[in-house]
Amino acid sequence: MRHLASTLMMLVTMTSLAAQSSSSYVVTHKYVLGGDGSWDYVVPDPPEHRVFVARQTRLMVIDEDHGTLLGEVTGINGAHGTAIASRTGHGFATSGNDQSVLMFDLKTYKVLGKIPAAEDADAIVYDGVSNRVFTLNGDAHSSTVIDPTQGTLITNIPLGGKPEYGASAGDGKVYANLTDTNEVVEIDAKTATVSRRWPTAPCTAPVSMALDTAHHRLFSGCRGGSMAVSDYQAGKIVTTLPIGKGVDGAGFDPAYGDAFASNADGTLTVIHQDSPDQYRVVQSVPTPQGARNMGLDPTNHRIFIVSAEFGPAPANGRGRGTVLPGSFTMTVIERGPAR
């Protein structure tokens, strides 16, 4: 009887895994948002069903369900990241060109204050355990720590390398990729000190990051064309997998065990977690060229990516052309039915 029950359980598990692996992700909506300027991080706010998108001089706040503009946070000089501290009613936006962070009201989007940070203030993370906000300052090789209630500077932490994106593990630790030294750095949020670091080799130039907190796994999307999976309790790489070129966004959906990398080459790489130490690439979803920024809402399993059409490249051949008026678009990707 026990053998029969065990066999049935195994069959159920195998059927579940097969169903997961046979499902595919598809584009379900495209919302033309328009507006001038380049863009950066895409940050969903699941409880409020909205998405914050950095647009150079402002944050656009988009309704998840209808793709409409709810409002804007203005007065930003070089918009990059957004952090949401719902407990305090405040949001935070990095203003990279003037080395500062703007604190704003999450209901009215009104700017409430400006906090000094450091050179190239880029990504920004809220840690609920310590109730602190951490910027990741690329050129300054540091993290600025902010009190999200008062909107005041607490300290600056030297990181020993150029940070890109990071994430809070919800246990008092904040992690960041160091893109120039090919490392992950662990920050103790309460003491505001670096507690550990480990290499991402053979994954080079790690930028985007996502966490699987249930299994203590950390996903680093690397510009070298791979994703590194770390055991962040042990501080070591478990495996690496191939992804598209020009990654800048990552996500992990614990409900389905799928990790994502959004890439500038026009792909969204989908990686399935068979177990905490075993992974496989299951899909490459076609996306617009240059759509390298993404945000994931794990409550409805929607992936949001942004892109635009560009004019002719500069005469010197360096960089991209200007964004064509009215072409900025948010694309929604969702999990389709099992085949």
Wavefront OBJ file of the C-alpha trace (Angstrom):
o trace
v 0.000 0.000 0.000
v 2.832 2.368 0.888
v 4.563 1.462 -2.359
v 1.381 2.240 -4.324
v 0.955 5.595 -2.561
v 4.582 6.463 -3.229
v 4.225 5.545 -6.895
v 1.068 7.635 -7.246
v 2.788 10.601 -5.621
v 5.701 10.266 -8.028
v 3.341 10.159 -11.000
v 1.531 13.286 -9.785
v 4.861 15.100 -9.404
v 6.035 14.035 -12.855
v 2.726 15.101 -14.395
v 2.975 18.472 -12.691
v 6.521 19.006 -13.941
v 5.535 17.961 -17.452
v 2.625 20.397 -17.433
v 4.895 23.186 -16.246
v 7.539 22.512 -18.857
v 4.972 22.271 -21.671
v 3.424 25.665 -20.882
v 4.747 28.627 -22.845
v 4.843 32.383 -22.336
v 3.071 34.620 -24.833
v 2.509 38.319 -25.409
v -1.017 39.175 -24.249
v -1.109 42.982 -24.380
v 0.749 45.927 -25.849
v 0.113 49.393 -24.450
v 1.454 52.398 -26.341
v 2.407 54.923 -23.654
v 4.312 57.484 -25.716
v 6.311 60.272 -24.121
v 9.863 61.474 -24.620
v 13.078 60.214 -23.132
v 15.000 57.026 -22.516
v 14.019 54.547 -19.818
v 15.428 52.199 -17.202
v 14.043 50.000 -14.399
v 10.488 48.646 -14.497
v 9.130 48.138 -10.957
v 5.662 46.645 -10.310
v 3.730 47.509 -7.142
v 1.471 44.414 -6.856
v -0.852 45.553 -4.025
v -1.788 48.653 -6.011
v -1.797 46.983 -9.451
v 0.567 49.559 -10.921
v 4.000 49.718 -12.511
v 6.659 52.409 -12.066
v 8.777 53.035 -15.175
v 11.809 55.338 -15.054
v 11.783 57.828 -17.982
v 14.870 60.040 -17.716
v 13.191 63.087 -16.133
v 10.335 61.363 -14.325
v 8.633 58.152 -13.257
v 5.610 57.062 -15.239
v 3.022 55.246 -13.102
v 1.040 52.778 -15.207
v -2.149 50.858 -14.412
v -1.277 47.148 -14.736
v -4.711 46.086 -15.927
v -5.458 48.773 -18.506
v -2.082 50.208 -19.511
v -3.188 53.755 -18.706
v -1.119 56.512 -17.134
v -2.079 57.028 -13.485
v 0.355 59.857 -12.853
v 3.999 60.894 -12.877
v 6.734 61.680 -10.383
v 8.523 64.654 -11.912
v 11.678 66.679 -11.315
v 14.138 63.781 -11.664
v 17.519 64.325 -13.306
v 18.510 60.948 -14.694
v 15.781 58.530 -13.546
v 16.873 54.947 -12.922
v 15.412 52.933 -10.025
v 12.290 52.973 -7.862
v 11.851 51.619 -4.331
v 8.467 51.241 -2.653
v 8.282 51.542 1.134
v 4.569 50.938 1.629
v 4.918 50.899 5.423
v 5.856 54.579 5.379
v 3.666 55.613 2.444
v 6.750 56.758 0.577
v 8.390 55.897 -2.701
v 11.987 56.641 -3.665
v 13.504 57.393 -7.075
v 17.178 57.664 -7.910
v 18.212 60.853 -9.690
v 21.547 59.709 -11.047
v 22.745 62.862 -12.776
v 22.644 64.974 -9.615
v 23.652 62.198 -7.198
v 20.447 62.214 -5.191
v 17.227 60.380 -4.327
v 13.743 61.866 -4.445
v 11.200 60.777 -1.837
v 7.579 60.974 -3.020
v 4.075 60.276 -1.729
v 2.796 56.906 -2.975
v -0.776 58.195 -3.293
v -0.335 61.648 -4.828
v 3.109 61.158 -6.461
v 4.127 64.523 -5.030
v 7.845 64.928 -4.326
v 8.397 65.308 -0.570
v 12.131 65.714 -0.346
v 15.572 65.251 -1.870
v 18.258 63.157 -0.220
v 21.967 63.282 -1.125
v 23.364 59.992 -2.441
v 26.540 59.510 -4.513
v 27.828 59.501 -8.075
v 25.753 57.406 -10.495
v 22.924 56.594 -8.073
v 21.262 53.815 -10.075
v 19.230 50.931 -8.633
v 17.439 51.274 -5.297
v 16.041 48.628 -2.921
v 13.743 48.736 0.105
v 14.450 46.261 2.913
v 11.438 45.679 5.148
v 13.289 43.963 8.012
v 15.537 46.944 8.714
v 13.020 49.467 7.316
v 15.791 51.048 5.269
v 16.331 52.017 1.642
v 19.599 51.166 -0.128
v 20.793 52.851 -3.310
v 23.404 51.220 -5.517
v 25.786 53.898 -6.758
v 27.657 52.602 -9.794
v 30.553 55.019 -10.312
v 30.890 55.711 -6.582
v 31.190 51.961 -5.820
v 28.924 52.430 -2.820
v 25.451 52.102 -1.336
v 23.626 55.013 0.279
v 21.399 54.030 3.219
v 18.242 56.087 3.790
v 15.627 56.290 6.545
v 12.343 55.878 4.588
v 10.179 57.541 7.235
v 12.151 60.733 7.705
v 13.714 60.734 4.258
v 17.195 61.294 5.653
v 20.673 59.960 4.917
v 21.948 57.356 7.385
v 25.335 56.428 5.907
v 27.253 55.358 2.804
v 28.674 51.834 2.503
v 31.774 51.191 0.349
v 31.137 48.063 -1.750
v 34.517 47.502 -3.390
v 33.133 47.442 -6.924
v 30.545 48.913 -9.292
v 27.052 47.789 -8.246
v 24.215 47.222 -10.666
v 20.845 45.867 -9.571
v 20.163 44.309 -6.165
v 17.428 42.727 -4.050
v 16.332 42.251 -0.462
v 16.070 38.654 0.769
v 13.550 39.580 3.470
v 15.822 38.274 6.216
v 17.868 41.374 6.922
v 20.269 40.865 4.006
v 20.481 42.879 0.784
v 22.383 41.585 -2.246
v 23.933 43.423 -5.180
v 25.840 42.472 -8.316
v 29.264 44.067 -8.789
v 29.613 44.231 -12.525
v 33.289 45.213 -12.780
v 34.639 42.644 -10.304
v 32.223 39.829 -11.285
v 30.932 39.335 -7.754
v 27.823 39.275 -5.614
v 28.072 41.320 -2.433
v 25.954 40.744 0.691
v 24.989 43.716 2.862
v 23.854 43.352 6.460
v 20.952 45.799 6.408
v 20.870 46.502 10.151
v 24.580 47.144 10.628
v 24.987 48.717 7.169
v 28.148 46.751 6.472
v 29.324 44.313 3.814
v 29.161 40.846 5.359
v 30.236 38.586 2.452
v 31.050 38.439 -1.231
v 31.570 35.667 -3.768
v 32.528 35.425 -7.457
v 30.020 34.822 -10.241
v 32.607 33.183 -12.537
v 32.288 31.947 -15.218
v 29.413 34.461 -15.486
v 30.923 37.878 -16.347
v 29.552 41.402 -15.928
v 26.587 40.511 -13.672
v 23.862 43.142 -13.827
v 20.248 42.027 -13.263
v 19.146 40.121 -10.157
v 16.227 38.079 -8.804
v 15.793 35.893 -5.714
v 14.119 32.611 -4.819
v 13.861 33.153 -1.071
v 12.227 29.775 -0.375
v 15.313 27.906 -1.605
v 17.897 30.656 -0.977
v 18.812 30.976 -4.643
v 20.027 34.139 -6.334
v 19.890 34.715 -10.096
v 22.445 37.062 -11.693
v 21.910 37.966 -15.343
v 25.326 38.562 -16.900
v 26.173 40.650 -19.957
v 28.495 37.866 -21.058
v 25.415 35.903 -22.147
v 24.683 33.696 -19.162
v 22.745 33.580 -15.906
v 24.507 32.508 -12.718
v 22.501 30.742 -10.020
v 23.958 31.156 -6.518
v 23.207 29.500 -3.206
v 23.227 32.728 -1.219
v 23.395 30.980 2.146
v 26.551 29.112 1.144
v 27.859 32.025 -0.940
v 28.697 30.001 -4.032
v 27.617 29.439 -7.635
v 25.414 26.398 -8.231
v 25.237 26.532 -12.037
v 25.142 28.834 -15.053
v 22.813 28.810 -18.061
v 22.838 30.537 -21.455
v 20.620 33.584 -21.986
v 20.267 36.247 -24.683
v 22.686 39.119 -25.233
v 22.444 42.465 -23.489
v 20.524 41.425 -20.375
v 19.345 44.155 -18.023
v 16.318 42.650 -16.256
v 15.557 39.491 -14.288
v 12.723 37.913 -12.330
v 11.684 34.737 -10.545
v 8.117 33.440 -10.180
v 8.000 31.011 -7.233
v 4.548 29.710 -8.159
v 5.880 28.114 -11.341
v 9.586 27.882 -10.576
v 10.496 30.009 -13.599
v 13.342 32.510 -13.812
v 13.534 35.172 -16.526
v 16.137 37.288 -18.252
v 15.096 40.180 -20.524
v 17.680 40.874 -23.203
v 18.441 43.699 -25.624
v 18.738 41.234 -28.520
v 14.940 40.854 -28.603
v 14.484 37.816 -26.374
v 13.082 36.912 -22.983
v 14.896 33.799 -21.753
v 12.766 31.486 -19.590
v 14.614 29.106 -17.249
v 12.744 26.427 -15.308
v 13.810 25.270 -11.857
v 13.511 21.480 -11.697
v 15.095 21.559 -8.231
v 17.108 24.170 -6.324
v 20.270 22.903 -8.023
v 18.903 21.859 -11.421
v 17.714 24.249 -14.140
v 17.058 24.251 -17.871
v 16.235 26.817 -20.513
v 12.687 26.102 -21.692
v 11.835 29.034 -23.930
v 13.114 32.123 -25.696
v 10.183 34.515 -26.135
v 10.565 37.010 -29.028
v 10.437 40.610 -27.798
v 11.141 43.990 -29.423
v 14.794 44.810 -30.044
v 16.198 46.746 -27.118
v 13.556 45.525 -24.659
v 16.064 44.686 -21.955
v 14.199 46.031 -18.897
v 11.476 43.992 -17.176
v 9.386 43.778 -14.063
v 7.463 40.780 -12.708
v 4.283 40.844 -10.650
v 4.304 37.463 -8.866
v 0.693 37.831 -7.721
v -0.741 37.671 -11.239
v 2.358 36.231 -12.970
v 2.568 39.059 -15.494
v 5.877 40.182 -16.966
v 6.143 43.799 -18.070
v 8.777 44.877 -20.577
v 9.256 48.271 -22.208
v 10.626 49.311 -25.576
v 10.404 51.933 -28.307
v 11.242 52.556 -31.923
v 14.340 54.568 -32.753
v 15.342 56.991 -35.459
v 18.589 56.749 -37.462
v 21.775 56.072 -35.522
v 24.198 59.017 -35.027
v 26.570 59.783 -37.902
v 29.554 58.540 -35.894
v 27.855 55.144 -35.554
v 27.931 55.226 -31.769
v 24.813 54.584 -29.760
v 21.183 54.555 -30.862
v 19.055 57.121 -32.561
v 16.475 59.181 -30.717
v 13.206 57.624 -29.579
v 10.531 58.145 -32.212
v 7.652 60.253 -30.874
v 4.726 58.244 -29.551
v 6.456 54.860 -29.906
v 7.239 54.010 -26.271
v 5.352 50.793 -25.425
v 4.806 48.465 -22.464
v 4.363 44.825 -23.466
v 2.731 42.261 -21.163
v 3.851 38.620 -21.281
v 1.926 35.885 -19.492
v 2.007 32.146 -19.110
v -0.162 30.432 -21.705
v -2.163 27.229 -21.281
v -0.356 23.886 -21.233
v 0.076 22.387 -24.684
l 1 2 3 4 5 6 7 8 9 10 11 12 13 14 15 16 17 18 19 20 21 22 23 24 25 26 27 28 29 30 31 32 33 34 35 36 37 38 39 40 41 42 43 44 45 46 47 48 49 50 51 52 53 54 55 56 57 58 59 60 61 62 63 64 65 66 67 68 69 70 71 72 73 74 75 76 77 78 79 80 81 82 83 84 85 86 87 88 89 90 91 92 93 94 95 96 97 98 99 100 101 102 103 104 105 106 107 108 109 110 111 112 113 114 115 116 117 118 119 120 121 122 123 124 125 126 127 128 129 130 131 132 133 134 135 136 137 138 139 140 141 142 143 144 145 146 147 148 149 150 151 152 153 154 155 156 157 158 159 160 161 162 163 164 165 166 167 168 169 170 171 172 173 174 175 176 177 178 179 180 181 182 183 184 185 186 187 188 189 190 191 192 193 194 195 196 197 198 199 200 201 202 203 204 205 206 207 208 209 210 211 212 213 214 215 216 217 218 219 220 221 222 223 224 225 226 227 228 229 230 231 232 233 234 235 236 237 238 239 240 241 242 243 244 245 246 247 248 249 250 251 252 253 254 255 256 257 258 259 260 261 262 263 264 265 266 267 268 269 270 271 272 273 274 275 276 277 278 279 280 281 282 283 284 285 286 287 288 289 290 291 292 293 294 295 296 297 298 299 300 301 302 303 304 305 306 307 308 309 310 311 312 313 314 315 316 317 318 319 320 321 322 323 324 325 326 327 328 329 330 331 332 333 334 335 336 337 338 339
